Amino acid sequence: MALRPNPKHRKENAELIAESDLGRNAHIFENADIIRLLGAAIEREGSITAFAKRHGLHRTDVNNFLNGRRPVTSSLVKALGLRKVYVADQ
């Protein structure tokens, strides 16, 4: 049996976040933004192969990320110098 989110808890969490010093200001990226950052990183490195070698990734995986044939993974996020965080849904 799947648990459903409790709307009351969501509201309480949103109030707690608004009234506290939890969290911090940050840049928020969605998957499309990650791919744009990847494209810029590849351009700086000179090629997909060079980027993949520098970060210990397979060239074909990087190409698949770039072309939307593979979802963003933690290894790609790490290679771009980012980390996964959670954002309050408002």
MDTraj code that builds the backbone (N, CA, C; nanometers):
import mdtraj as md
import numpy as np

residues = "MET ALA LEU ARG PRO ASN PRO LYS HIS ARG LYS GLU ASN ALA GLU LEU ILE ALA GLU SER ASP LEU GLY ARG ASN ALA HIS ILE PHE GLU ASN ALA ASP ILE ILE ARG LEU LEU GLY ALA ALA ILE GLU ARG GLU GLY SER ILE THR ALA PHE ALA LYS ARG HIS GLY LEU HIS ARG THR ASP VAL ASN ASN PHE LEU ASN GLY ARG ARG PRO VAL THR SER SER LEU VAL LYS ALA LEU GLY LEU ARG LYS VAL TYR VAL ALA ASP GLN".split()
xyz = np.array([
    [0.0843, -0.1174, 0.0000],
    [0.0000, 0.0000, 0.0000],
    [0.0894, 0.1245, 0.0000],
    [0.0704, 0.2149, -0.0954],
    [0.1508, 0.3363, -0.1063],
    [0.1012, 0.4411, -0.0077],
    [0.1963, 0.5108, 0.0522],
    [0.1619, 0.6188, 0.1428],
    [0.1376, 0.7458, 0.0629],
    [0.0342, 0.8171, 0.0996],
    [0.0045, 0.9437, 0.0335],
    [0.0593, 1.0582, 0.1173],
    [0.1108, 1.1628, 0.0517],
    [0.1582, 1.2765, 0.1286],
    [0.0428, 1.3439, 0.2015],
    [0.0675, 1.3841, 0.3223],
    [-0.0342, 1.4515, 0.4026],
    [-0.0254, 1.6011, 0.3758],
    [-0.1313, 1.6632, 0.3197],
    [-0.1278, 1.8070, 0.2896],
    [-0.1017, 1.8914, 0.4146],
    [-0.1481, 1.8446, 0.5288],
    [-0.1257, 1.9185, 0.6534],
    [0.0235, 1.9250, 0.6841],
    [0.0946, 1.8142, 0.6632],
    [0.2383, 1.8118, 0.6891],
    [0.3120, 1.9042, 0.5930],
    [0.2689, 1.9050, 0.4673],
    [0.3331, 1.9930, 0.3687],
    [0.3195, 2.1374, 0.4124],
    [0.2007, 2.1764, 0.4565],
    [0.1767, 2.3135, 0.5019],
    [0.2614, 2.3439, 0.6248],
    [0.2660, 2.2508, 0.7192],
    [0.3457, 2.2710, 0.8398],
    [0.4936, 2.2849, 0.8059],
    [0.5435, 2.2032, 0.7140],
    [0.6832, 2.2124, 0.6729],
    [0.7114, 2.3460, 0.6055],
    [0.6211, 2.3910, 0.5186],
    [0.6390, 2.5192, 0.4500],
    [0.6441, 2.6334, 0.5508],
    [0.5584, 2.6273, 0.6522],
    [0.5591, 2.7305, 0.7562],
    [0.6895, 2.7271, 0.8353],
    [0.7371, 2.6080, 0.8689],
    [0.8621, 2.5938, 0.9425],
    [0.9786, 2.6520, 0.8618],
    [0.9818, 2.6222, 0.7350],
    [1.0893, 2.6728, 0.6491],
    [1.0846, 2.8249, 0.6419],
    [0.9642, 2.8808, 0.6248],
    [0.9493, 3.0256, 0.6122],
    [0.9890, 3.0978, 0.7408],
    [0.9666, 3.0354, 0.8559],
    [0.9905, 3.1002, 0.9845],
    [1.1278, 3.0714, 1.0435],
    [1.2082, 2.9915, 0.9773],
    [1.3353, 2.9515, 1.0364],
    [1.4523, 2.9941, 0.9491],
    [1.5702, 2.9586, 0.9946],
    [1.6895, 2.9832, 0.9149],
    [1.7377, 2.8547, 0.8484],
    [1.6469, 2.7587, 0.8312],
    [1.6818, 2.6355, 0.7613],
    [1.7111, 2.6664, 0.6149],
    [1.8003, 2.5904, 0.5580],
    [1.8319, 2.6075, 0.4163],
    [1.9215, 2.7275, 0.3932],
    [1.9423, 2.7595, 0.2678],
    [2.0249, 2.8741, 0.2302],
    [1.9908, 2.9139, 0.0880],
    [2.0353, 3.0318, 0.0519],
    [2.0146, 3.0755, -0.0861],
    [2.1001, 2.9887, -0.1769],
    [2.0468, 2.9560, -0.2919],
    [2.1198, 2.8681, -0.3826],
    [2.0710, 2.8887, -0.5254],
    [2.1508, 2.8406, -0.6188],
    [2.1076, 2.8336, -0.7575],
    [2.0406, 2.6981, -0.7737],
    [1.9235, 2.6983, -0.8350],
    [1.8476, 2.5756, -0.8534],
    [1.8528, 2.5376, -1.0011],
    [1.8962, 2.4148, -1.0275],
    [1.9065, 2.3672, -1.1650],
    [1.8117, 2.2510, -1.1872],
    [1.7478, 2.2514, -1.3012],
    [1.6671, 2.1376, -1.3429],
    [1.7496, 2.0587, -1.4444],
    [1.6993, 1.9430, -1.4857],
    [1.7765, 1.8564, -1.5753],
    [1.8207, 1.9281, -1.7027],
    [1.7350, 2.0090, -1.7615],
    [1.7710, 2.0813, -1.8838],
    [1.8880, 2.1760, -1.8572],
    [1.8914, 2.2358, -1.7391],
    [2.0022, 2.3238, -1.7030],
    [2.1323, 2.2458, -1.6896],
    [2.1235, 2.1252, -1.6350],
    [2.2411, 2.0394, -1.6195],
    [2.2999, 2.0088, -1.7577],
    [2.2136, 1.9813, -1.8529],
    [2.2600, 1.9499, -1.9884],
    [2.3262, 2.0724, -2.0515],
    [2.2725, 2.1914, -2.0281],
    [2.3361, 2.3131, -2.0794],
    [2.4730, 2.3333, -2.0159],
    [2.4837, 2.3075, -1.8847],
    [2.6136, 2.3163, -1.8169],
    [2.7110, 2.2132, -1.8743],
    [2.6601, 2.0940, -1.9033],
    [2.7434, 1.9899, -1.9631],
    [2.7968, 2.0364, -2.0985],
    [2.7099, 2.0934, -2.1802],
    [2.7523, 2.1424, -2.3113],
    [2.8628, 2.2470, -2.2994],
    [2.8484, 2.3381, -2.2028],
    [2.9500, 2.4410, -2.1814],
    [3.0813, 2.3789, -2.1328],
    [3.0716, 2.2793, -2.0442],
    [3.1915, 2.2118, -1.9923],
    [3.2637, 2.1370, -2.1043],
    [3.1882, 2.0734, -2.1911],
    [3.2480, 2.0020, -2.3050],
    [3.3185, 2.1006, -2.3962],
    [3.2548, 2.2133, -2.4196],
    [3.3158, 2.3153, -2.5055],
    [3.4479, 2.3645, -2.4444],
    [3.4506, 2.3864, -2.3134],
    [3.5747, 2.4300, -2.2478],
    [3.6842, 2.3247, -2.2574],
    [3.6444, 2.1962, -2.2465],
    [3.7424, 2.0869, -2.2538],
    [3.7910, 2.0629, -2.3964],
    [3.7103, 2.1011, -2.4941],
    [3.7489, 2.0846, -2.6336],
    [3.6776, 1.9712, -2.7048],
    [3.6294, 1.8716, -2.6294],
    [3.5565, 1.7611, -2.6921],
    [3.4878, 1.6767, -2.5853],
    [3.3933, 1.5961, -2.6311],
    [3.3259, 1.5026, -2.5406],
    [3.4279, 1.4044, -2.4837],
    [3.5186, 1.3579, -2.5680],
    [3.6201, 1.2615, -2.5243],
    [3.7080, 1.3205, -2.4149],
    [3.7509, 1.4446, -2.4330],
    [3.8373, 1.5092, -2.3335],
    [3.7633, 1.5266, -2.2008],
    [3.6372, 1.5688, -2.2063],
    [3.5585, 1.5850, -2.0846],
    [3.5433, 1.4503, -2.0143],
    [3.5067, 1.3481, -2.0904],
    [3.4847, 1.2148, -2.0332],
    [3.6119, 1.1621, -1.9670],
    [3.7260, 1.1756, -2.0338],
    [3.8527, 1.1279, -1.9769],
    [3.8866, 1.2000, -1.8472],
    [3.8710, 1.3315, -1.8465],
    [3.9052, 1.4107, -1.7276],
    [3.8226, 1.3693, -1.6061],
    [3.6976, 1.3301, -1.6295],
    [3.6062, 1.3018, -1.5193],
    [3.5779, 1.1535, -1.4992],
    [3.6491, 1.0681, -1.5714],
    [3.6329, 0.9240, -1.5528],
    [3.4991, 0.8696, -1.5989],
    [3.4432, 0.9321, -1.7009],
    [3.3150, 0.8878, -1.7563],
    [3.3387, 0.8247, -1.8930],
    [3.2438, 0.7453, -1.9378],
    [3.2511, 0.6882, -2.0725],
    [3.2036, 0.7925, -2.1730],
    [3.2760, 0.8038, -2.2825],
    [3.2400, 0.9005, -2.3863],
    [3.0978, 0.8799, -2.4362],
    [3.0583, 0.7542, -2.4532],
    [2.9229, 0.7272, -2.5035],
    [2.8168, 0.7707, -2.4025],
    [2.8453, 0.7545, -2.2736],
    [2.7501, 0.8005, -2.1715],
    [2.7352, 0.9523, -2.1766],
    [2.8468, 1.0231, -2.1881],
    [2.8418, 1.1694, -2.1948],
    [2.7627, 1.2125, -2.3179],
    [2.7857, 1.1483, -2.4298],
    [2.7104, 1.1788, -2.5511],
    [2.5611, 1.1530, -2.5296],
    [2.5277, 1.0434, -2.4626],
    [2.3869, 1.0116, -2.4368],
    [2.3227, 1.1110, -2.3407],
    [2.3981, 1.1586, -2.2402],
    [2.3457, 1.2641, -2.1511],
    [2.3146, 1.3878, -2.2341],
    [2.4109, 1.4265, -2.3148],
    [2.4016, 1.5494, -2.3930],
    [2.2839, 1.5470, -2.4897],
    [2.2534, 1.4302, -2.5427],
    [2.1452, 1.4181, -2.6407],
    [2.0136, 1.3694, -2.5821],
    [2.0054, 1.3640, -2.4492],
    [1.8798, 1.3295, -2.3830],
    [1.8418, 1.1833, -2.3907],
    [1.9359, 1.0978, -2.4252],
    [1.9061, 0.9547, -2.4336],
    [1.9347, 0.8824, -2.3025],
    [1.9920, 0.9543, -2.2071],
    [2.0216, 0.8962, -2.0761],
    [1.9914, 1.0012, -1.9702],
    [1.9255, 0.9622, -1.8620],
    [1.8936, 1.0603, -1.7579],
    [2.0189, 1.1060, -1.6832],
    [2.0107, 1.2230, -1.6255],
    [2.1194, 1.2785, -1.5456],
    [2.1477, 1.1844, -1.4285],
    [2.2750, 1.1549, -1.4057],
    [2.3148, 1.0656, -1.2968],
    [2.4004, 1.1411, -1.1963],
    [2.4212, 1.0785, -1.0815],
    [2.5029, 1.1415, -0.9778],
    [2.6470, 1.1593, -1.0244],
    [2.6977, 1.0691, -1.1075],
    [2.8351, 1.0830, -1.1562],
    [2.8489, 1.2047, -1.2472],
    [2.7480, 1.2335, -1.3270],
    [2.7514, 1.3525, -1.4117],
    [2.7415, 1.4779, -1.3262],
    [2.6518, 1.4759, -1.2300],
    [2.6348, 1.5904, -1.1405],
    [2.7678, 1.6208, -1.0707],
    [2.8332, 1.5179, -1.0204],
    [2.9618, 1.5346, -0.9522],
    [3.0681, 1.5883, -1.0483],
    [3.0710, 1.5385, -1.1702],
    [3.1689, 1.5834, -1.2697],
    [3.1525, 1.7321, -1.2997],
    [3.0313, 1.7825, -1.2883],
    [3.0040, 1.9239, -1.3139],
    [3.0256, 2.0101, -1.1897],
    [3.0683, 1.9466, -1.0804],
    [3.0948, 2.0219, -0.9579],
    [2.9696, 2.0609, -0.8829],
    [2.8641, 1.9835, -0.9005],
    [2.7368, 2.0104, -0.8344],
    [2.7072, 1.9001, -0.7339],
    [2.6017, 1.9176, -0.6575],
    [2.5546, 1.8125, -0.5689],
    [2.4030, 1.8166, -0.5649],
    [2.3454, 1.7051, -0.5325],
    [2.1997, 1.6920, -0.5276],
    [2.1499, 1.7432, -0.3932],
    [2.0468, 1.8243, -0.3973],
    [1.9823, 1.8730, -0.2750],
    [1.8323, 1.8635, -0.2934],
    [1.7600, 1.8878, -0.1875],
    [1.6146, 1.8824, -0.1921],
    [1.5583, 2.0218, -0.1733],
    [1.4558, 2.0524, -0.2512],
    [1.3932, 2.1839, -0.2477],
    [1.2488, 2.1680, -0.2040],
    [1.2044, 2.2556, -0.1153],
    [1.0662, 2.2517, -0.0682],
    [0.9717, 2.2797, -0.1835],
    [0.8717, 2.1977, -0.1999],
    [0.7693, 2.2154, -0.3015],
    [0.6657, 2.3127, -0.2451],
    [0.6423, 2.4222, -0.3165],
    [0.5502, 2.5237, -0.2622],
    [0.4221, 2.5272, -0.3363],
])
top = md.Topology()
chain = top.add_chain()
for i, resn in enumerate(residues, 1):
    res = top.add_residue(resn, chain, resSeq=i)
    for name in ("N", "CA", "C"):
        top.add_atom(name, md.element.get_by_symbol(name[0]), res)
traj = md.Trajectory(xyz[None], top)
